[in-house]
Amino acid sequence: MKIFKSGYTLAEVMIVLAVLGILASILLPAISKVRPNRDKMMFKKAYHVAERIVYELVNNDDLYPAKDGEYKGFDNIEDANYNGDVYSGNTKFCSLFAQHVNTTADITTCSDTAVVPAGAGTYTTPTFTTTDGIDWYMPISNFADTVSVYVDINSEKGPNCYSGADNCDKPDILSIKIKPDGKMFVDGTTEQNYLKSNTTVK
């Protein structure tokens, strides 16, 4: 007696593959629309880190005490002791902020010269880089007015261009504004869009 083994015919296999191909072409675009946008997530993370540290610093009476009974905030650039070191002057905020983050190296470049990212496809040494790969460019200021903290959300990778700059479709250098009283905000279109609750790719 002859025994026949059951199996799939070539036509059946081709039909199954065709159905799978059609399902993949329908589902993949829908799945890609709900995947997280990395740039948006990194900027949100940077903003929340800055928000936490700014709150801690501006409300620390040992670092930023009221002077003559008047609250000053970050524009109080007089000496402050923190972990055995003294911080003061235009680099006070930069140095204290750097003490509150985990960096890739134990070196920060807070100096009396203004530190801003170069942009336009070039790369300059940041004030510090956090362990999540974000480059931070901190203001060197006496906080007489609002200052800008710049974050390069993908470090040395391109395009290294500013939000709002001409010929910059996907900026990776974004700014966070900080007032002397610790109030924070963003005024760039990209920054405002990134801070919205929807974190998916559009």
N, CA and C of each residue as an Amber inpcrd file, in Angstrom:
protein
   606
   0.8500000  -1.1770000   0.0000000   0.0000000   0.0000000   0.0000000
   0.8930000   1.2370000   0.0000000   0.5890000   2.2150000  -0.8760000
   1.3880000   3.4190000  -1.0180000   0.8900000   4.4630000  -0.0320000
   1.8710000   5.0640000   0.7620000   1.5080000   6.0910000   1.7530000
   1.8560000   7.4480000   1.1790000   0.8790000   8.3400000   1.1890000
   1.0890000   9.6970000   0.6960000   1.2930000  10.6250000   1.8860000
   2.3370000  11.4730000   1.8260000   2.5800000  12.4750000   2.8700000
   1.8120000  13.7400000   2.5130000   1.1200000  14.2560000   3.5260000
   0.3790000  15.4890000   3.2640000   1.3370000  16.6790000   3.3200000
   1.0630000  17.7280000   2.5740000   1.8880000  18.9350000   2.5520000
   1.1460000  20.0450000   1.8470000   1.8150000  21.1830000   1.7720000
   1.2060000  22.3370000   1.1100000   1.6630000  22.3970000  -0.3350000
   0.7490000  22.7660000  -1.1710000   1.1220000  22.9470000  -2.5680000
   1.7820000  24.3140000  -2.7230000   2.4770000  24.4910000  -3.8040000
   3.1470000  25.7600000  -4.0750000   2.1320000  26.9000000  -4.1450000
   0.9770000  26.6200000  -4.6950000  -0.0640000  27.6460000  -4.8120000
  -0.5240000  28.1050000  -3.4300000  -0.6920000  27.1510000  -2.4970000
  -1.1290000  27.5040000  -1.1380000  -0.0810000  28.3600000  -0.4260000
   1.1920000  27.9960000  -0.5780000   2.2760000  28.7650000   0.0390000
   2.2970000  30.1840000  -0.5190000   2.1390000  30.3160000  -1.8240000
   2.1430000  31.6380000  -2.4650000   0.9700000  32.4900000  -1.9850000
  -0.1830000  31.8690000  -1.7900000  -1.3500000  32.6170000  -1.3000000
  -1.0990000  33.1270000   0.1200000  -0.5310000  32.2640000   0.9840000
  -0.2300000  32.6680000   2.3640000   0.7610000  33.8240000   2.3690000
   1.8210000  33.7420000   1.5750000   2.8130000  34.8120000   1.5070000
   2.2050000  36.1130000   0.9970000   1.3080000  36.0050000   0.0290000
   0.6480000  37.2050000  -0.5060000  -0.2090000  37.8680000   0.5670000
  -0.9380000  37.0640000   1.3300000  -1.7810000  37.6070000   2.4100000
  -0.9100000  38.2880000   3.4790000   0.2100000  37.6250000   3.8510000
   1.1150000  38.2140000   4.8290000   1.7060000  39.5270000   4.3290000
   2.0350000  39.5790000   3.0510000   2.5640000  40.8150000   2.4590000
   1.5530000  41.9440000   2.5060000   0.2980000  41.6300000   2.2130000
  -0.7600000  42.6510000   2.2550000  -0.9640000  43.1470000   3.6810000
  -0.9790000  42.2360000   4.6480000  -1.1420000  42.6340000   6.0590000
   0.0220000  43.5040000   6.5240000   1.2350000  43.1370000   6.1150000
   2.4140000  43.9250000   6.5100000   2.3430000  45.3260000   5.9260000
   1.9270000  45.4450000   4.6590000   1.8550000  46.7660000   4.0280000
   0.7870000  47.6470000   4.6670000  -0.2280000  47.0300000   5.2650000
  -1.2800000  47.7930000   5.9470000  -0.8460000  48.1750000   7.3660000
  -0.2140000  47.2360000   8.0790000   0.0890000  47.4390000   9.4950000
   1.3520000  48.2550000   9.7520000   2.3860000  48.0990000   8.9150000
   3.6540000  48.7890000   9.1920000   3.5280000  50.3120000   9.2360000
   2.8220000  50.9500000   8.3070000   2.6710000  52.4130000   8.4290000
   1.9400000  52.8230000   9.7120000   0.9550000  52.0470000  10.1210000
   0.2250000  52.3670000  11.3570000   1.1220000  52.2090000  12.5770000
   1.9600000  51.1580000  12.5740000   2.8690000  50.9350000  13.7030000
   3.9170000  52.0350000  13.7670000   4.4400000  52.4570000  12.6080000
   5.4810000  53.4890000  12.5970000   4.9530000  54.8280000  13.0910000
   3.6540000  55.0720000  12.9480000   3.0820000  56.3310000  13.4220000
   2.9810000  56.4010000  14.9370000   2.9550000  55.2740000  15.6040000
   2.8170000  55.2890000  17.0620000   4.1370000  55.0140000  17.7790000
   5.2280000  54.8030000  17.0350000   6.4970000  54.5900000  17.7180000
   6.9980000  55.9210000  18.2700000   7.6880000  55.9080000  19.3880000
   8.1530000  57.1540000  19.9950000   9.1330000  57.8970000  19.0950000
   9.0510000  59.2160000  19.1110000   9.9870000  60.0730000  18.4040000
  11.1690000  60.3080000  19.3330000  12.3460000  59.7990000  18.9690000
  13.5180000  59.8700000  19.8450000  13.9110000  61.3110000  20.1730000
  13.9260000  62.1840000  19.1670000  14.3200000  63.5760000  19.4080000
  13.3830000  64.2470000  20.4000000  12.0990000  63.9870000  20.2230000
  11.1050000  64.5800000  21.1260000  11.2980000  64.0530000  22.5490000
  11.5420000  62.7630000  22.6650000  11.7500000  62.1720000  23.9920000
  12.9970000  62.7360000  24.6690000  14.0800000  62.9030000  23.9040000
  15.3240000  63.4090000  24.4760000  15.1790000  64.8580000  24.9190000
  14.4650000  65.6710000  24.1450000  14.2830000  67.0600000  24.5550000
  13.3880000  67.1530000  25.7910000  12.3300000  66.3390000  25.8120000
  11.4750000  66.3210000  27.0070000  12.2770000  65.9350000  28.2420000
  13.1450000  64.9440000  28.0760000  13.9730000  64.5080000  29.1890000
  14.8840000  65.6390000  29.6500000  15.5430000  66.3070000  28.6930000
  16.4340000  67.4220000  29.0370000  15.6600000  68.5330000  29.7450000
  14.4700000  68.8230000  29.2580000  13.6720000  69.8980000  29.8620000
  13.3000000  69.5400000  31.3020000  12.8980000  68.3030000  31.5210000
  12.4950000  67.8960000  32.8750000  13.6860000  67.8340000  33.8250000
  14.8570000  67.4500000  33.3150000  16.0690000  67.4860000  34.1350000
  16.3630000  68.9310000  34.5380000  16.3290000  69.8330000  33.5630000
  16.5780000  71.2520000  33.8460000  15.5460000  71.7960000  34.8250000
  14.2900000  71.4170000  34.6310000  13.2160000  71.8870000  35.5060000
  13.4570000  71.4600000  36.9530000  13.8490000  70.2160000  37.1430000
  14.1010000  69.7060000  38.4960000  15.2700000  70.4360000  39.1500000
  16.3690000  70.5880000  38.4090000  17.5640000  71.2000000  38.9830000
  17.3450000  72.6840000  39.2500000  16.7150000  73.3790000  38.3290000
  16.4330000  74.8070000  38.5280000  15.5790000  75.0040000  39.7730000
  14.5720000  74.1460000  39.9510000  13.7180000  74.2390000  41.1370000
  14.5300000  74.0280000  42.4120000  15.3840000  73.0030000  42.4040000
  16.2020000  72.7180000  43.5960000  17.1500000  73.8720000  43.9140000
  17.7750000  74.4320000  42.8750000  18.7540000  75.4940000  43.1020000
  18.0980000  76.7900000  43.5690000  17.0870000  77.2320000  42.8520000
  16.4990000  78.5440000  43.1550000  15.8070000  78.5580000  44.5140000
  15.4180000  77.3840000  45.0010000  14.7580000  77.3120000  46.3040000
  15.7140000  76.9240000  47.4350000  16.9980000  76.8730000  47.1410000
  17.9890000  76.5570000  48.1610000  18.5100000  77.8610000  48.7610000
  18.0980000  78.1470000  49.9960000  18.4690000  79.4090000  50.6380000
  19.9580000  79.5150000  50.9270000  20.6620000  78.3860000  50.9710000
  22.1050000  78.4390000  51.1890000  22.8410000  78.8650000  49.9180000
  22.2940000  78.5070000  48.7620000  22.9420000  78.8400000  47.4970000
  22.4850000  80.1810000  46.9410000  21.1970000  80.4420000  47.0620000
  20.6340000  81.6900000  46.5450000  19.7700000  82.3570000  47.6100000
  20.4100000  82.8800000  48.6600000  19.6440000  83.5010000  49.7400000
  19.1100000  84.8780000  49.3380000  18.0800000  85.2970000  50.0460000
  17.5780000  86.6630000  49.8600000  18.6390000  87.6320000  50.3730000
  18.7130000  88.7870000  49.7490000  19.6930000  89.7910000  50.1620000
  18.9520000  91.0210000  50.6400000  19.3060000  91.4530000  51.8740000
  18.6370000  92.6100000  52.4910000  17.1260000  92.4240000  52.5220000
  16.7030000  91.1790000  52.7920000  15.2790000  90.8860000  52.8920000
  14.5600000  90.7990000  51.5610000  15.2860000  90.9540000  50.4760000
  14.6600000  90.9240000  49.1470000  15.1010000  89.6720000  48.4020000
  14.1250000  88.9200000  47.9010000  14.4340000  87.7020000  47.1500000
  15.0800000  88.0780000  45.8250000  16.1890000  87.4200000  45.5020000
  16.8780000  87.7490000  44.2660000  16.8720000  86.6060000  43.2540000
  17.0040000  85.3630000  43.7120000  17.0520000  84.2530000  42.7780000
  18.4210000  84.1110000  42.1590000  18.4840000  83.6960000  40.8760000
  19.7560000  83.4080000  40.2250000  20.6100000  84.6510000  39.9990000
  20.0210000  85.8350000  40.1310000  20.8380000  87.0430000  39.9850000
  21.6340000  87.3550000  41.2490000  21.5030000  86.5140000  42.2810000
  22.3870000  86.6170000  43.4450000  23.6300000  85.7960000  43.1340000
  24.6570000  86.4740000  42.6610000  25.8610000  85.7610000  42.2200000
  26.9770000  85.8400000  43.2660000  26.6010000  86.1330000  44.5110000
  27.5980000  86.1780000  45.5820000  28.0110000  84.7590000  45.9780000
  29.0690000  84.6720000  46.7760000  29.6440000  83.3750000  47.1650000
  28.6020000  82.4370000  47.7670000  28.6750000  81.1780000  47.3570000
  27.8390000  80.1250000  47.9450000  28.6940000  78.8810000  48.1020000
  28.6030000  78.2420000  49.2620000  29.3610000  77.0160000  49.5260000
  28.5030000  75.8020000  49.1950000  29.1050000  74.8800000  48.4360000
  28.3910000  73.6420000  48.0980000  29.4070000  72.5140000  48.0240000
  29.2270000  71.5010000  48.8550000  30.1280000  70.3370000  48.9060000
  31.5990000  70.7370000  49.0600000  31.8370000  71.7360000  49.8830000
  33.2120000  72.1320000  50.1760000  33.8400000  73.0810000  49.1810000
  33.1130000  73.4460000  48.1330000  33.6320000  74.3970000  47.1510000
  32.8150000  75.6800000  47.1850000  33.4260000  76.7670000  46.7250000
  32.7570000  78.0660000  46.6870000  32.4210000  78.3990000  45.2350000
  31.1730000  78.8070000  45.0070000  30.7120000  79.1740000  43.6710000
  30.1980000  80.6050000  43.7110000  30.5730000  81.3930000  42.7110000
  30.1280000  82.7860000  42.6730000  30.3210000  83.3540000  41.2750000
  29.8390000  84.5610000  41.0920000  30.0270000  85.2780000  39.8300000
  29.1920000  84.7280000  38.6960000  29.6180000  85.0570000  37.4740000
  28.8570000  84.6830000  36.2830000  28.8160000  83.1840000  36.0190000
  29.7330000  82.4250000  36.6330000  29.7650000  80.9740000  36.4050000
  29.0400000  80.2000000  37.5160000  28.4580000  80.9040000  38.4630000
  27.8340000  80.2500000  39.6250000  26.7380000  79.2680000  39.2040000
  25.7960000  79.7310000  38.3990000  24.6840000  78.8760000  37.9900000
  25.1880000  77.6760000  37.1880000  26.0590000  77.9290000  36.2250000
  26.6020000  76.8540000  35.3830000  27.2680000  75.7790000  36.2380000
  28.1190000  76.2000000  37.1620000  28.8770000  75.2410000  37.9810000
  27.9680000  74.4630000  38.9260000  27.0050000  75.1400000  39.5370000
  26.0910000  74.4560000  40.4560000  25.1810000  73.4870000  39.7010000
  24.7210000  73.8940000  38.5350000  23.8780000  73.0210000  37.7170000
  24.6490000  71.7460000  37.3740000  25.9060000  71.9080000  36.9630000
  26.7310000  70.7600000  36.5720000  26.9380000  69.7880000  37.7290000
  26.8990000  70.2960000  38.9660000  27.0650000  69.4370000  40.1360000
  25.8500000  68.5380000  40.3720000  24.7430000  68.8270000  39.7150000
  23.4910000  68.1000000  39.9490000  23.1400000  67.1040000  38.8430000
  24.0480000  66.8870000  37.8860000  23.7740000  65.9260000  36.8100000
  24.8870000  64.8940000  36.7510000  24.5780000  63.7510000  36.1730000
  25.5880000  62.7170000  35.9360000  26.1950000  62.9630000  34.5580000
  27.4940000  63.2040000  34.5350000  28.1710000  63.5420000  33.2930000
  29.0990000  62.4070000  32.8610000  29.4840000  62.4510000  31.5870000
  30.3580000  61.4120000  31.0550000  31.8090000  61.6120000  31.4700000
  32.1400000  62.8000000  31.9510000  33.4990000  63.0850000  32.4340000
  33.3860000  64.0440000  33.6110000  34.3830000  64.0230000  34.4580000
  34.3580000  64.8700000  35.6510000  34.9180000  66.2600000  35.3420000
  34.6270000  66.7480000  34.1410000  35.1260000  68.0560000  33.7160000
  33.9610000  68.8560000  33.1390000  33.8300000  70.0920000  33.5810000
  32.8670000  71.0050000  32.9880000  33.6200000  72.2420000  32.5250000
  33.1340000  72.8520000  31.4680000  33.8220000  74.0130000  30.9100000
  33.0400000  75.2860000  31.1680000  32.7320000  75.5510000  32.4360000
  32.1260000  76.8190000  32.8120000  33.2490000  77.8540000  32.8570000
  33.1940000  78.8200000  31.9720000  34.2260000  79.8580000  31.9500000
  33.5700000  81.2020000  31.7050000  34.3350000  82.2530000  31.8110000
  33.7830000  83.5980000  31.6770000  33.4510000  83.9780000  30.2400000
  33.7950000  83.1280000  29.2970000  33.4030000  83.4010000  27.9150000
  32.0920000  82.6670000  27.6330000  31.2460000  83.2840000  26.8510000
  29.9360000  82.6870000  26.5590000  30.1120000  81.3540000  25.8590000
  29.3330000  80.3780000  26.2620000  29.4180000  79.0400000  25.6750000
  28.1320000  78.7680000  24.9160000  28.2360000  78.6780000  23.6040000
  27.0790000  78.3220000  22.7790000  27.5400000  77.3080000  21.7460000
  26.6460000  76.4050000  21.3370000  27.0300000  75.4350000  20.3000000
  27.2490000  76.1430000  18.9720000  28.1680000  75.6340000  18.1820000
  28.5190000  76.2890000  16.9190000  27.3990000  76.1930000  15.8890000
  26.7770000  75.0290000  15.7740000  25.7090000  74.8580000  14.8000000
  26.2310000  74.7690000  13.3770000  25.3060000  74.7790000  12.4340000
  25.6080000  74.7610000  11.0010000  26.5650000  73.6390000  10.6160000
  26.3200000  72.4490000  11.1710000  27.1000000  71.2870000  10.8000000
  28.4280000  71.1430000  11.5120000  28.8040000  72.1310000  12.3190000
  30.0650000  72.0490000  13.0570000  29.7860000  71.5990000  14.4870000
  30.8620000  71.3620000  15.2230000  30.6910000  70.8530000  16.5760000
  31.7100000  71.5070000  17.4960000  31.2470000  72.0110000  18.6340000
  32.1490000  72.5860000  19.6270000  32.0060000  71.8270000  20.9370000
  33.0080000  71.9550000  21.7840000  32.9970000  71.2560000  23.0630000
  31.8970000  71.8270000  23.9560000  31.0010000  70.9840000  24.4440000
  29.9200000  71.4820000  25.3060000  30.4210000  71.7590000  26.7260000
  29.5760000  72.4010000  27.5120000  29.9010000  72.6140000  28.9190000
  30.0700000  71.2670000  29.5980000  29.1510000  70.3490000  29.3190000
  29.2680000  68.9680000  29.7700000  28.3230000  68.1050000  28.9480000
  28.5580000  66.8010000  28.9870000  27.6810000  65.8360000  28.3210000
  27.1370000  64.8960000  29.3800000  25.8320000  64.7470000  29.4300000
  25.2350000  63.8420000  30.4050000  25.2890000  62.4090000  29.8910000
  25.1000000  61.4760000  30.8000000  25.2710000  60.0610000  30.4620000
  24.2360000  59.5530000  29.4550000  23.1880000  60.3200000  29.2120000
  22.1980000  59.9270000  28.2030000  22.5780000  60.4230000  26.8090000
  23.7510000  61.0700000  26.6850000  24.2270000  61.5070000  25.3730000
  23.7840000  62.8930000  24.9600000  23.2590000  63.6870000  25.8640000
  22.8550000  65.0500000  25.5580000  23.9990000  65.9980000  25.8910000
  24.3450000  66.8690000  24.9330000  25.3400000  67.9080000  25.1740000
  24.6330000  69.1520000  25.7060000  25.1700000  69.7000000  26.7850000
  24.5950000  70.8880000  27.4280000  25.5420000  72.0690000  27.2470000
  24.9940000  73.1930000  26.8340000  25.7340000  74.4440000  26.7200000
  25.0860000  75.4330000  27.6840000  25.7730000  75.6780000  28.7980000
  25.1930000  76.4540000  29.8800000  25.5190000  77.9380000  29.7390000
  24.6050000  78.7990000  30.2160000  24.8620000  80.2410000  30.1460000
  25.9150000  80.6720000  31.1640000  26.7470000  81.6070000  30.7830000
  27.6830000  82.2570000  31.6890000  27.1220000  83.6650000  31.8590000
  26.4580000  83.9020000  32.9770000  25.6460000  85.1090000  33.0890000
  25.4550000  85.5220000  34.5330000  25.1910000  86.8180000  34.7210000
  24.8190000  87.3150000  36.0520000  23.2990000  87.3260000  36.2230000
  22.5850000  86.7850000  35.2540000  21.1210000  86.6690000  35.2880000
  20.4340000  88.0210000  35.4650000  20.9590000  89.0340000  34.8010000
  20.2660000  90.3220000  34.7980000  18.9690000  90.2200000  34.0000000
  18.8740000  89.1990000  33.1650000  17.6920000  88.9790000  32.3430000
  17.5760000  87.4810000  32.0640000  16.6280000  87.1000000  31.2390000
  16.4300000  85.6990000  30.8550000  17.6590000  85.1680000  30.1180000
  18.0340000  83.9300000  30.4160000  19.1700000  83.3050000  29.7430000
  18.6950000  82.0630000  28.9970000  19.5530000  81.5540000  28.1170000
  19.2310000  80.3510000  27.3420000  20.1990000  79.2330000  27.6780000
  19.6390000  78.0560000  27.9400000  20.4210000  76.8220000  28.0290000
  20.1890000  76.1000000  26.7120000  21.2820000  75.7510000  26.0220000
  21.1600000  75.0230000  24.7640000  21.4620000  73.5520000  24.9990000
  20.6630000  72.6940000  24.3820000  20.9060000  71.2550000  24.4620000
  20.9880000  70.6910000  23.0490000  22.0410000  69.9270000  22.8080000
  22.1780000  69.2010000  21.5440000  21.7450000  67.7760000  21.8490000
  20.5610000  67.4250000  21.3930000  19.9240000  66.1870000  21.8450000
  20.5410000  64.9190000  21.2590000  21.4520000  65.0570000  20.2920000
  22.1120000  63.8600000  19.7720000  23.6250000  64.0330000  19.7020000
  24.1490000  64.9070000  20.5430000  25.5920000  65.1110000  20.6920000
  26.2430000  65.4510000  19.3540000  27.3170000  64.7660000  18.9820000
  28.0970000  65.1370000  17.7970000  27.4160000  64.7860000  16.4830000
  26.3900000  63.9640000  16.5040000  25.7130000  63.5850000  15.2580000
  25.0580000  64.8170000  14.6450000  24.9650000  64.8180000  13.3200000
  24.3550000  65.9380000  12.6110000  22.8540000  65.9750000  12.8020000
  22.2050000  67.0120000  12.3390000  22.7560000  68.0670000  11.4830000
  23.4320000  69.2170000  12.2530000  23.3620000  69.2130000  13.5790000
  23.9340000  70.2850000  14.3880000  23.4540000  71.6610000  13.9170000
  22.1310000  71.8260000  13.9240000  21.5680000  73.1210000  13.5640000
  20.4790000  73.5030000  14.5670000  20.2690000  74.8020000  14.6650000
  19.3670000  75.3630000  15.6620000  17.9060000  75.2980000  15.2390000
  17.0570000  75.1800000  16.2370000  15.6260000  75.3080000  15.9980000
  15.3530000  76.7120000  15.4730000  14.6180000  76.7920000  14.3750000
  14.2700000  78.0860000  13.7910000  15.2610000  78.6010000  12.7690000
  16.4140000  77.9270000  12.6080000  17.4160000  78.3720000  11.6400000
  16.9730000  78.0360000  10.2220000  17.4260000  78.8370000   9.2720000
  17.1280000  78.5700000   7.8640000  17.7710000  77.2500000   7.4450000
  17.1400000  76.5580000   6.5420000  17.6550000  75.2870000   5.9930000
  17.9260000  74.2520000   7.0820000  17.0910000  74.2320000   8.1050000
  17.2390000  73.2370000   9.1710000  15.8780000  72.5790000   9.3920000
  15.6540000  71.4960000   8.6470000  14.3570000  70.8230000   8.7030000
  14.1500000  70.0340000   9.9890000  15.2350000  69.4830000  10.5200000
  15.1260000  68.6540000  11.7250000  16.1950000  69.0920000  12.7210000
  15.9400000  70.1990000  13.4430000  16.9580000  70.7340000  14.3620000
  17.2560000  69.7810000  15.5120000  18.5230000  69.7770000  15.9230000
  18.9120000  68.9660000  17.0710000  19.5180000  69.8210000  18.1860000
  19.6350000  71.1260000  17.9610000  20.0830000  72.0540000  19.0010000
  18.8880000  72.9140000  19.3910000  18.4190000  72.7220000  20.6170000
  17.1960000  73.3700000  21.0860000  17.5030000  74.1940000  22.3340000
  16.6590000  75.1820000  22.6100000  16.9450000  76.0570000  23.7450000
  15.8530000  76.0080000  24.8000000  16.2960000  76.2050000  26.0330000
  15.4080000  76.3080000  27.1950000  15.6930000  77.6570000  27.8390000
  14.6640000  78.4550000  28.0320000  14.8250000  79.7850000  28.6140000
  14.6090000  79.7080000  30.1310000  15.4760000  80.4250000  30.8640000
  15.3730000  80.4590000  32.3270000  15.4290000  81.9080000  32.7950000
  14.4450000  82.3150000  33.5800000  14.4090000  83.6630000  34.1440000
  15.1420000  83.6720000  35.4860000  15.5450000  84.8560000  35.9590000
  16.2520000  84.9340000  37.2380000  15.4930000  84.3190000  38.4110000
  14.1540000  84.3440000  38.3680000  13.3670000  83.7800000  39.4690000
  13.1610000  82.2770000  39.3440000  13.7420000  81.6510000  38.3120000
  13.6370000  80.2040000  38.1290000  12.5230000  79.7650000  37.2090000
  11.7160000  80.7000000  36.7280000  10.6470000  80.3380000  35.7870000
  11.2790000  79.9010000  34.4680000  10.7730000  78.8040000  33.9110000
  11.2960000  78.2600000  32.6630000  10.2280000  78.2570000  31.5790000
  10.6890000  78.4120000  30.3270000   9.7640000  78.3380000  29.1960000
  10.5620000  78.0700000  27.9320000   9.8660000  77.7710000  26.8590000
  10.4830000  77.6430000  25.5360000   9.7220000  78.5580000  24.5920000
  10.4340000  79.1290000  23.6100000   9.7350000  80.0000000  22.6680000
   9.9050000  79.5820000  21.2180000  10.6740000  78.5360000  20.9670000
  10.8220000  78.0350000  19.6050000   9.6840000  77.0960000  19.2250000
   9.3310000  77.0900000  17.9600000   8.2340000  76.2360000  17.4850000
   8.5400000  74.7620000  17.7080000   9.7520000  74.3370000  17.3810000
  10.1230000  72.9290000  17.5690000  10.0700000  72.5570000  19.0400000
  10.6320000  73.4200000  19.9030000  10.6280000  73.1430000  21.3350000
   9.2010000  73.0250000  21.8720000   8.3270000  73.9250000  21.4380000
   6.9370000  73.8840000  21.9060000   6.2400000  72.6130000  21.4400000
   6.4740000  72.2100000  20.1910000   5.8770000  70.9760000  19.6780000
   6.4010000  69.7540000  20.4260000   7.6920000  69.7470000  20.7290000
   8.2900000  68.6070000  21.4190000   7.7660000  68.4590000  22.8460000
   7.3940000  69.5580000  23.4770000   6.9220000  69.4680000  24.8560000
   5.4420000  69.1210000  24.9600000   4.7580000  69.0650000  23.8270000
   3.3590000  68.6420000  23.8670000   3.2880000  67.1870000  24.2950000
   2.1240000  66.7830000  24.8190000   1.9960000  65.4410000  25.3930000
   2.1220000  64.3220000  24.3680000   1.7820000  64.5690000  23.1150000
   1.8670000  63.5320000  22.0900000   3.3210000  63.3060000  21.7220000
   3.8390000  62.0810000  21.9260000   5.2470000  61.7980000  21.6720000
   5.4550000  60.8910000  20.4650000   4.4840000  60.8310000  19.5840000
   4.6430000  59.9360000  18.4400000   5.0770000  60.6930000  17.2100000
   5.6060000  59.9490000  16.2450000   6.0530000  60.5450000  14.9900000
   4.8450000  60.9830000  14.1980000   4.9240000  62.1720000  13.6130000
   3.8040000  62.6590000  12.8030000   4.1190000  62.4720000  11.3310000
